[in-house]
Amino acid sequence: MPGLEMKYFILKPKSKHFDDTYAQASRAAMRTFARYIQKANPGLHGELWEWANAEQMNESAMKNSTT
């Protein structure tokens, strides 16, 4: 894929609004990464999983606050 060579890829799991597709994709990527490293680094696995869940709950609260 010409033109898309990166050394790092940054994820932003915090939603800017309810149903933020980019934040949802970031959280899904975090959870996938966490599953892959679970045996090698259980502490980091748990922290990433909890962070993704907390941001999911924050997004859900955005919906509840607008209804």
Protein Blocks (a to p, Z undefined) as FASTA:
>chain_A
ZZiacfbdcddfbcfbehilklmmmmmmmmmmmmmmmmmmmmlmmmmmmmmmmmmmmmmm
mmmmmZZ
